Amino acid sequence: MMDAQRLDATFFALADPTRRAILGRLASGDASVAELTEPFALSQPAISRHLKVLEKAGLIRRSRDAQRRPCRLEPRPMIEASAWIERYRDLWESTYQRLDALLAAEMKATGKSSDKPSKT
């Protein structure tokens, strides 16, 4: 289970479109800061600041490879955030199913059909 602080950091990091685009790029493989800077109209220091936010949230990890510092996507925080969202989706889904059953019972009791009238 994800604690509130990690969940907050994950959603904060995901709230920015540039950071989401960086994660999208890293989904296809590791990349250096220079490689991550290329598609954006941002400076390398600006991208580095975005990377710090992603790293703090645990969404990426930077390693050392000689003079390169490749960034790698870390899936665990996304999996945990997805599981958190899924709990609420399940809650709403069961609520909608109960509402559907209640409406169907009400319609049956009043003799109304749930079918839409046909246009002729």
C-alpha positions as CSV (number, residue, x, y, z in Angstrom):
1,M,0.0,0.0,0.0
2,M,1.2,3.4,-0.9
3,D,1.6,6.0,1.9
4,A,0.0,9.4,1.6
5,Q,3.3,11.3,1.2
6,R,4.5,9.1,-1.7
7,L,1.1,9.2,-3.3
8,D,1.1,13.0,-3.1
9,A,4.6,13.1,-4.6
10,T,3.6,10.8,-7.5
11,F,0.5,12.8,-8.4
12,F,2.4,16.1,-8.1
13,A,5.0,14.8,-10.5
14,L,2.3,13.5,-12.9
15,A,0.5,16.8,-12.8
16,D,2.9,18.5,-15.2
17,P,2.7,17.7,-18.9
18,T,6.4,18.0,-19.5
19,R,7.1,15.4,-16.8
20,R,4.5,13.1,-18.2
21,A,6.1,13.5,-21.6
22,I,9.5,12.6,-20.1
23,L,8.0,9.5,-18.5
24,G,6.5,8.6,-21.9
25,R,9.9,8.9,-23.5
26,L,11.5,6.8,-20.8
27,A,8.9,4.1,-21.3
28,S,10.7,3.3,-24.6
29,G,14.1,3.0,-22.9
30,D,16.8,4.8,-20.8
31,A,17.9,8.2,-21.9
32,S,20.4,10.9,-20.8
33,V,19.4,14.4,-19.8
34,A,20.6,15.7,-23.2
35,E,18.5,13.1,-25.0
36,L,15.5,14.0,-22.9
37,T,16.0,17.7,-23.6
38,E,16.0,17.4,-27.4
39,P,12.2,17.3,-28.0
40,F,11.4,20.2,-25.7
41,A,11.8,23.9,-26.1
42,L,13.4,24.0,-22.6
43,S,16.9,24.3,-21.4
44,Q,18.9,21.4,-20.0
45,P,18.7,22.9,-16.4
46,A,14.9,23.2,-16.7
47,I,14.7,19.5,-17.7
48,S,17.0,18.6,-14.9
49,R,14.6,20.3,-12.4
50,H,11.8,18.2,-13.8
51,L,13.9,15.1,-13.5
52,K,14.6,16.0,-9.8
53,V,10.8,16.1,-9.2
54,L,10.4,12.7,-10.9
55,E,13.3,11.2,-9.0
56,K,12.0,12.5,-5.7
57,A,8.7,10.8,-6.4
58,G,10.5,7.6,-7.2
59,L,9.2,7.6,-10.8
60,I,12.7,7.6,-12.3
61,R,16.2,6.5,-11.2
62,R,19.5,8.1,-12.4
63,S,22.6,6.0,-12.6
64,R,26.2,6.6,-13.5
65,D,27.6,5.2,-16.7
66,A,31.1,6.7,-17.2
67,Q,30.3,10.4,-18.0
68,R,26.6,9.7,-18.8
69,R,23.9,9.7,-16.2
70,P,21.1,7.7,-17.9
71,C,17.6,8.0,-16.5
72,R,15.4,4.9,-16.1
73,L,11.7,4.6,-15.5
74,E,10.7,3.0,-12.2
75,P,7.3,1.4,-12.5
76,R,6.4,0.9,-8.8
77,P,5.0,4.3,-7.9
78,M,2.8,4.2,-11.1
79,I,1.6,0.7,-10.2
80,E,0.8,1.9,-6.6
81,A,-1.0,5.0,-7.8
82,S,-3.0,3.0,-10.3
83,A,-4.0,0.6,-7.5
84,W,-5.1,3.5,-5.4
85,I,-7.3,4.8,-8.3
86,E,-8.6,1.4,-9.0
87,R,-10.0,1.1,-5.4
88,Y,-12.2,4.1,-6.1
89,R,-13.2,2.9,-9.5
90,D,-14.3,-0.4,-7.9
91,L,-16.3,1.6,-5.3
92,W,-18.1,3.6,-7.9
93,E,-18.7,0.6,-10.1
94,S,-20.4,-1.3,-7.3
95,T,-22.4,1.9,-6.4
96,Y,-23.6,2.1,-10.1
97,Q,-24.5,-1.6,-10.1
98,R,-26.6,-1.2,-7.0
99,L,-28.3,1.9,-8.5
100,D,-29.0,0.0,-11.7
101,A,-30.6,-2.9,-9.7
102,L,-32.6,-0.4,-7.6
103,L,-33.9,1.4,-10.7
104,A,-34.7,-1.9,-12.5
105,A,-36.7,-3.1,-9.4
106,E,-38.5,0.2,-9.2
107,M,-39.4,0.1,-12.9
108,K,-40.6,-3.5,-12.6
109,A,-42.7,-2.6,-9.5
110,T,-44.4,0.3,-11.4
111,G,-44.8,-1.7,-14.6
112,K,-42.6,0.6,-16.6
113,S,-40.3,-0.7,-19.3
114,S,-36.6,0.3,-19.3
115,D,-36.7,0.2,-23.1
116,K,-36.8,3.5,-25.0
117,P,-40.0,4.0,-27.0
118,S,-39.6,3.3,-30.7
119,K,-40.0,6.0,-33.2
120,T,-42.5,5.2,-35.9
